[in-house]
Amino acid sequence: MANNKYKSRYEKTRIISARTLQISQGSPVLVKVPKGMTKPIEIAKLEWEAGVIPIDIKPKSPGGEKKP
């Protein structure tokens, strides 16, 4: 899993959004969900805080090429 500490707020938003969509479409949840929590966005935020989201973004350089 990627280190969440070094993500910009835009990368964080993109990753949580993608994970929210996956959860809403029936993907297995990767953390223990508290009773009564049913909103996919809240579950995705829990996964983000636990550092278990299996999604990463490859940043681009200012010229548009992807960084290695």
Secondary structure, 3 states (H helix, E strand, C coil): CCCHHHCCHHHHHHHHHHHHHHHHCCCCCCCCCCCCCCCHHHHHHHHHHHCCCCCCCCCECCCCCECC
